[in-house]
Amino acid sequence: MDFRKKVNKFTKKYWDKIAISIVPILFLIIGTTTLSDYGVNWDEPFHFMRGQAYLHYYLSGGQKDYKSLPPYPRININCVDTNNPACDFSPGGPSDRENYNGSNLIYEEAIKKLYPKNSNIWRSYYQHDTYNFNEIIKIENGHPAVGDIMAAFFNYVFYQKLHILGDIESYHFFEIFTSFLIVLGVSIIVYLKFGVFSAIVSSFALASYPLFFSESHFNIKDPPETAFFGLTIILFYLGITKSKWVYLILSSIFMAFAVGTKFNAFFIVPILGLWLLYYIFTSAWRKRKNIAVIISLILYPFITVFVFYILWPYLWSNPIENFLDIVLFYKQIGMGTPVEMSQYIYHGWNTYPIVWIAYTTPIPILVLSIMGFFVSIYLFLFKKNNFTFLVILWFSTPMLRASFPNSAIYGGVRQLMEFLPAMAILAGIGTYYFVKTMKYHKSIILVIFLSMLFVTHEMVKIHPNQNVYFNQIVGGLKGAKDKKIPYWGNSYGNAYQQGIDWINKNAEGNARVGLPISTMGNLPWIKFRSDIEFSNSSWSGPKHGGEYEIELVFDWAPTAWYSFAYYDVYLNPVFEVKVDNVAILKVWKNDKKYIKEGYDKELVYFPKFVKKEKTSLFIDIGKEIYLSRITINHGKYGCFVQKGGYISLSSNDKDWIREVEAIDYPQVPPAAIGITDTNFVYLFAAKKARYILLETAIDNSCLLKKNNLEIRGLAI
């Protein structure tokens, strides 16, 4: 038998297995090769550092610091005095870049060149000397750390030891790999129940779901927890229905992984509990005498608890009390409807999850899933199909959790992502019965394949911003913005990477970069060019210091802060990340040539009327102007330093709008605008108003002590 015949024979024999593996493998390949297209989200830096602290403790046999590791290489090798603030050796500290005159390499690449050629192990940027085991244990109060430890292990293998992935990319490979496992799991279980074509559609529905695909590149909690959640259910189902005790043991371990990543996984219990009761009382299973399976069921919770406990050192010192502290954390963040959700409350129930799914699911997947949902209900009620009952429970439980009265949900539906594998399975079920009941099978299959191409096109078109995808029902991202859908443009911080890439390519040598809102740790420092100074102290505002500022621009509360509004109102951006022609991120250069027309000149206005009360100052400018600042030169003796208080603006002395920043809030670095203990400055980003009310809210405020007042506005 020649080689070709052997291949044909192998292909024919294993065709089904090859076919159902295509989408999962493509997902893994595409996901891995696009890792560098995405940045980190706001939470990840802490999770990386926490995972590394615990992993190092395990691998080193109990070391609680990194003293056994070589120091993280520093580009500025001349900075050796660790007591000198200028020689801050923390990742991204001044010593990393100060006085560096090297090439325009990405900082991570420059660091690699400093490692010994035959170095057995590289040190991760997030093996932070400050955030070692002892420190992490002290500040633990949130999500469990099992997922963090696993991500750190992937970094240890693929970056530190093998050097085949970048530092950040290796953490994210953990997220891609776990997501691949659930895509594969969905494909297998649908194949076993409904055949090859349905399996392909189901795996595609999950792999191409915009939110899932995007977040599997940078979200260290939700996609892995979703994967572990789904694998727990699938393995449990197979263990019971096929009487395989090994599957049940594996299910209990994945349950520990799921709970150890996010406590949302506790909702697996009602899903599996209700399904098992139904299965026992509607099948002959209870008559079987499979002792191994029964023992596995009895051991199931003990294995889960044991694995969860040994993988999280925070529990070791005081397991019950520390566990309850985490439960309290989830209670606090999981209760209470956010204000922006109020429009979706119907008789106490939150309809936002359903609305969001309807708006953010590609239409072909949405249609097939709806069909599959009703088919599943029919099969359960009239055919006693226990599998479809399980899928219905799996899909509905996360929905109900988030929709139940007084339950909190924010940031889209990423926090209830556990429903996605079930929804993908429903799409496969819908496909099966759609094709089965239609007369022209080939035509229907062709339509479904064409719809898959349409979804693929949609994904490619907005890459790498799939997590802000909205479908044609709402009119894309522009429609979501116009309809003020909460969190319409929230990319969770990963979009920063696109701004970084532009700056690396276009910024002049030794450029300065800052963030007007977020903290610097939320951006991957090591992705900047090594000559770039990245510091929020770069903010110069009206002084036009030439710095670059980068920030997300969707409708989130901090965009009302002056530190952001100055750049967004006064300057034309030099770069924008757009989806559906809607900006989600901007980069500004604070140079006079980028100032919008009319925004480059301030005029001094003399108030028509000023009335000083006991705790307030009422100002009538005399006409409506575009306010830029109010300055008060005041005394400082025999009075109280201002604490709290607020400023309100009005155009008609009737309708007042309070500024979000309190009087004593440091809008910008004080030195940048001349604030002293006798000189008060409050800035406005071209706010249109005639009347100003300055309410100190304290008796004998120094602001009202022998003050000289100056009002400035723009000549526009």
Summary of the structure (lengths in Angstrom):
residues: 716
radius of gyration: 29.1
end to end distance: 84.9
largest distance: 102.9
contacts: 2376
relative contact order: 0.09
helix: 53%
strand: 13%
